Amino acid sequence: MEPQIETIIAFLETVHPYDSLPRNELVRVATSFGRREYRAGDPIYEADEPLKGLYLIKRGSVEVTDRNGVLVSILGPRNTFGERGLLRDGLAVTTAAAVEPSVVLLLPEAEWRRLIAGVPAFERFFNRSRPAETRGTDLSTLKVSDLMARMPVTLSPEANVTEAARIMRDQHISSIAIMRDEALLGLVTTRDLTERVLAAELPGTTMLEQVMTPDPITLTPDALGSDILHTMLERGIGHVPVVQDGKLKGIITQTDLTRFQAVSSALLVRDVAACETPEEMAEVTARIPRLLVQLVAANNAHEVVTRLITDIADTVTRRLLKLAEAQLGPAPVPYLWLACGSQGRQEQTGVSDQDNCLILDDAVTPGDRDYFKALARFVCDGLNTAGYVYCPGDMMATAERWCQPKSVWRRYFRGWIDTPSPEAQMLASVMFDLRPIGGTPALFRDLQEETLSLASKNSIFVAHMISNALKHHPPLGLLRGFATVRSGEYKNHIDMKHNGVVPVTDIARVYALRGELTEVNTRARIEAAEDAGVVSVSGARDLIEAYDLIAALRLENQAALVKAGRKPDNYLAPSDLSDFERSHLRDAFVVVRTMQSALSQRSGVLG
């Protein structure tokens, strides 16, 4: 075998997914690669040129820019480029040039497609879309790791039964794992305390090792729900420790199974609709994090998860409106309660505040205003009690500015469009996401259509909205990494809200504005923009796939935090991702940056 082929084989063995190939296949692929050398500044290909194959950097560095000359990335050894164009129409979507003397390997397109078709690792690596199918929420088919509520409480075998009983009482748990160092020795349950301590009249100083169940039956995190059910039924037990590589990962109890079966969006909506107080609603919404875990574990698409979670917030709002009218009496004139922000877009996750407003019929009199002020206070306070905290920017119906007759709202929108100041841009961005929740929808319908028509025809306003949409940047570092938070509690994390989903939300809002599209949901806006010709088919597909990945990873991270017993937030540590996930996430951010650049140049994408 030629020395150069041996060198390429040794190199490929360090690059994923080539490292997964058997030796004979690896030799074939190495033989297929062509070797090219470039000097500093040499072009590799230009945007819109036909691609000759897939490029892989062996030595040196390559600069990638978009069609507008904006720097997208600087790639180093083991980085691949050109795949986006190959996956679309065979034409390059970026421009690539050597930054320094470089050696680049070129895999012919036919060989690359053969690998994708025949090797699962290649198909997974180069397929940038998320799987559309779901596993469903059947308890028997979910993994044990998706059902565990939190890490178990542990004690040493020398601790006594009185201490164990107090801990169980104070923490509302029914079992304690007995550990020495990291080894699981046994399990003590409330049933053990009853049958082995109280019934036997043992003293409270009895050590746990005397009454524990030693060497309990265990399962691994990848066991299925059916394994839990079968184990519990066969052994007549209600607690099963989960162990991996000799280390305790959690405990599954009958209560966990019951909790899972009791949590669904439909049940939560039903329970909220029956609540008589905000405090009762808070007890229901406290189950949302477990619903999030359940929905994510079942591989539901992110837009399904957020829609179901938002449905609960909508139900809470409508129930509060009904309770308010029961207390205050019928409204003196028709009104419409609207949500904006993530609730308006039906994109709520495990972290949500409230953003809302009121549109009143123009027949409202000064004497009627006290009624609507009280209505707004009742509902906003109730939402806060129920877990939807007050908006930090006071964008709520309790603010007089956001509780106005329809004619005033019409003046608001006209003013923002005619005089697009920075504040007007910000307010218009928020208010273009309005969605009716309760009341008389007709108060908004023609107002929305009229506003979209006026805004789309005002080129200066559109330009300002585009400028506002580019304020949030994907967290891309130039050297193939991520630009993470530099200090504080979330140091070395990515803000998956403001630097992840928000840039896509802003782009989609501009599409809706230019196309006079009434859709509010981000994904629906991109699809509608594609249908209306506001964005190219390929651009829309790229952006949707990027958004799907970013939004899904955000939800998966929140679900992981809930399972770890923490509150969900929007911060993701890249170090928690696999190399595969980091590569795909970065590619998704590159797509978003490219679409932002096209938006700013008003070329191609916005036509």
QUISUL-V837734 format. One line per field, one symbol per residue. psi: psi as a letter, one per 20 degrees, with the letter a starting at -180 (. if undefined). A space follows every 10 residues. Layout:
psi=???
This chain:
psi=pqhhghgggh ghijppjhii qrghhhgggh hhpqpqpqrp ipqgqqpjqp qiapppphqb qpppqahjjp pgqoqaqjqq qihghhieji qpirppqphr pqpppooqgg hghggghioh hggghioiqq phqqirkphh iqqhhiipgr qqqqrqiiqr hggggggggh jlrjqppoqo cjpohapprh hghghifghj lqqiipqhih iroqlqprrr hjqrhhhggg ggghikrjpo qoppkjppia pprhhggggg hioqhghggg hgiiqiqhhh hhhgiiighh gggghghjkq qhhgghghhh hghgggghhh gghghhhirq phrqrppqqa bhghilkqbi opaqorrppq qiiqrhhihh ghghgggggg gggghjinqq phjkmrihph hknrrhhghg hgggghghmm rghgggghgg iijqppgqbo hhihghgggg ghggghinhg ggghhgghij hpqqmpqhlj aqorphrahk pkqpnifhif hghgggghhg ghghjlpiqh pghhggghhg hijhqqghgg gghggggggg hghgghgghh gghjjrqqaj ppohiiqrhg ggghgghghg gggghgghgh ilpfgi.
